[in-house]
Amino acid sequence: MLTVLVTGATSGIGLESARVLAGQGHSVLLHGRDAARGEAARRLVNAAGGPHARYLQADFASLAEVRKLARTIQESVPRLDVLINNAGGVNFTRSVTLDGYERTFAVNHLAPFLLTNLLLPKIRQHTPARIVTVASRAHRNQQIDFADLMSARGYRPRRAYGRSKLANILFTRALAKRLAGTGVTANCLHPGIVATGLGQNNILARALVRLIQSSRGVSTAEGARTSLYLATSRDVENVSGEYFSDSRPAPLLTRPEALDDSVAEQLWRSSEELVGLPCTSY
């Protein structure tokens, strides 16, 4: 039995991933930012069988709440075998968090970057263990602008989202490099265009996402399939630092910058500074 934390688990592929994992007998920790939706998700996951699911609340637009979530897990969870960084969103208009960071970049990249780093001591206590991050093929045709990480110049929702997903891939590559030989793997994936709550914070963004999904979208069950594969399959127990689609490596879907380790390292150092982490030596 695994203990698995799924972020953004109150809807969409996060909820589906949690439900399937519980049905397989794993102990599931569900993260979300809304208490009512979290309780509803917990009841649904519990109904799938397996050990008692637990809901943990945190708003990923607040680095303080991310730190509180990590502290709660460190203090109250005996072990953590799998972390699925699933939470994400997009905003049609530019807004900033309480920390002063552009919201899409903060929620999609900085929050999972901080959470993962804070939970690494717990994850490394019991190996083998896995870290799975939900990225997107939306990263294609994007590049990290280190002079404007917060999209202060000419904000475009598609570009902001694509850059944040590119950051997910670069984070995974840099993390896998740091974890080599520890028994902890890190991989990321494109789930497909899934009928989820992406963009739910903004009416226009939600309408745009739903329009795209209605024409080319896959079900939440199909969208969760690669996350579940990377979280549990023996086929990838020794695979790390890769980008997957449809439960198989998909290097040809990435843009060259997503494979550039120098860019990954620069992003890692910038992210450490933004979230207030010391430079890592592992």
Order of alpha helices (4+ residues) and beta strands (2+ residues): beta-alpha-beta-alpha-beta-alpha-beta-alpha-beta-alpha-beta-alpha-alpha-beta-beta-alpha
